[in-house]
Amino acid sequence: MPVVRTWRRGADAPGPGPDWEFEVRPRRAVRTAVVVAIVIVVAFTAGGLLLRTGSTGVNFRVADQVAMILIGVLGAGAVLLLTRPRVRAGARGVSVRNILGDHEYPWAYVRGASFPDRKSWARLELADDDYVPMLAIRSNDKAHAADAIERLRELGAHYTAGD
């Protein structure tokens, strides 16, 4: 079984450099997530500030208002995790970062990239009949997604031609 590297933030995290010839991120999902995160923060902030207004029979304090706003910030942060997906490809192989985690697959372990019918995102097909979803290449990005999957296939053909 080939070595699959898992990256964490820090000094050992791969940066944009000569190792990666191609990088793709989703477009529409990022814009939507940012808008939703802003709406969540605004709604929870307004709710927190207006919490003490009115007579509901419950005694709300400043700590409750602050907690309400913090819950909105945490919710927005969770939504912003959807902006993380990224796919990189180069001589070293393919690096797929989804919502949590970053995994690198050498070309010898990669069989191809596909976009199954009626699926929201592409997937990286691996040698052991397994696959990894690539959330960075989403069907709602249309031409951007088609170009990305084509470029990934071209790089795969280039780096596996000698095998």
C-alpha positions in Angstrom: 0.0 0.0 0.0 1.5 3.4 -1.0 2.2 6.1 1.5 -0.7 8.6 2.0 0.4 11.7 3.7 -1.9 13.6 6.0 -1.1 17.2 6.5 -1.8 19.5 9.4 -1.3 23.2 9.6 2.1 24.2 10.6 5.7 24.1 9.3 5.2 20.8 7.5 2.1 21.9 5.6 2.7 22.1 1.8 2.7 25.6 0.4 2.1 26.8 -3.1 5.3 26.2 -4.8 7.0 24.3 -7.6 5.5 21.0 -6.4 2.0 21.9 -7.5 1.2 22.7 -11.2 -2.5 22.9 -10.7 -4.8 24.0 -7.9 -8.6 24.3 -7.9 -11.1 25.6 -5.3 -14.9 25.8 -5.6 -16.4 29.1 -6.6 -20.1 29.2 -6.0 -19.9 27.2 -2.8 -17.4 29.7 -1.3 -19.6 32.7 -2.2 -22.7 31.0 -0.8 -20.9 30.0 2.4 -19.6 33.6 3.0 -23.1 35.1 2.5 -24.7 32.5 4.8 -22.0 33.1 7.4 -22.6 36.8 7.4 -26.4 36.3 7.6 -25.9 34.0 10.6 -23.7 36.4 12.4 -26.1 39.3 11.8 -29.2 37.3 12.8 -27.7 36.0 16.0 -26.2 39.4 16.9 -29.6 41.1 16.3 -31.3 38.3 18.3 -28.7 38.7 21.1 -29.1 42.5 21.3 -32.9 42.3 21.2 -33.0 39.4 23.7 -33.7 41.6 26.7 -36.4 43.7 24.9 -39.9 42.7 25.6 -41.6 40.7 28.4 -41.5 37.0 27.8 -41.5 36.2 31.5 -37.9 35.0 31.3 -35.1 37.0 32.9 -32.3 37.3 30.3 -29.0 38.9 31.3 -26.0 40.3 29.5 -24.2 36.9 29.6 -27.2 35.4 27.7 -26.9 38.1 25.1 -23.1 37.5 24.7 -23.7 33.8 24.5 -26.3 34.2 21.8 -23.8 36.3 19.7 -21.0 33.7 20.3 -23.3 30.9 19.1 -23.8 32.9 15.9 -20.1 33.3 15.5 -19.5 29.6 16.0 -22.2 28.7 13.6 -20.7 31.1 11.0 -17.3 29.5 11.6 -18.8 26.1 11.0 -20.3 27.3 7.7 -17.0 28.8 6.6 -15.4 25.3 6.9 -17.1 24.8 3.5 -14.7 27.2 2.0 -11.7 25.0 2.7 -11.9 22.3 -0.1 -8.9 22.4 -2.5 -7.3 20.0 -5.0 -3.7 20.3 -6.0 -1.8 18.2 -8.5 1.8 18.1 -9.6 4.8 15.8 -9.8 4.3 14.5 -6.3 0.8 13.4 -6.9 -2.6 14.7 -6.0 -3.4 16.5 -2.7 -7.1 16.6 -1.7 -8.3 18.9 1.1 -11.9 18.6 1.9 -13.6 20.1 4.9 -11.3 18.4 7.4 -7.9 17.0 6.6 -5.5 17.2 3.7 -4.4 14.0 2.1 -1.8 13.5 -0.6 -1.9 10.5 -3.0 1.1 9.6 -5.2 0.4 9.2 -8.9 1.1 5.4 -8.7 -1.9 5.1 -6.4 -4.3 7.2 -8.5 -6.3 5.5 -11.2 -8.2 8.5 -12.4 -10.7 11.3 -11.8 -14.4 11.0 -12.5 -17.6 13.0 -12.3 -20.3 10.4 -11.6 -23.8 11.2 -12.9 -26.1 13.1 -10.6 -23.3 13.7 -8.1 -22.5 17.1 -6.7 -18.7 16.7 -6.8 -16.0 14.8 -8.6 -14.0 12.0 -7.1 -10.5 10.7 -7.2 -10.4 7.0 -8.1 -7.6 5.1 -6.3 -5.8 1.8 -7.1 -7.6 -0.3 -4.4 -11.1 0.3 -5.9 -11.6 3.1 -3.4 -12.3 6.7 -4.1 -12.0 10.1 -2.4 -14.6 12.8 -2.9 -13.1 16.1 -4.2 -15.4 18.8 -2.8 -13.3 21.4 -4.6 -14.6 20.3 -8.0 -18.4 20.9 -7.8 -21.0 20.4 -10.5 -22.6 23.8 -9.8 -19.4 25.4 -11.0 -20.2 24.1 -14.5 -17.4 25.1 -16.9 -14.9 25.7 -14.1 -15.5 22.2 -12.8 -15.2 20.7 -16.3 -11.9 22.5 -17.0 -10.6 21.4 -13.6 -11.4 17.7 -14.1 -9.9 17.8 -17.6 -6.7 19.4 -16.3 -6.4 16.9 -13.5 -6.8 14.1 -16.1 -4.2 15.6 -18.3 -1.7 15.8 -15.4 -2.5 12.2 -14.5 -1.8 11.0 -18.0 1.4 13.0 -18.1 2.8 11.6 -14.8 1.6 8.0 -15.3 2.7 7.7 -18.9 6.0 6.1 -17.9 4.4 3.5 -15.6 
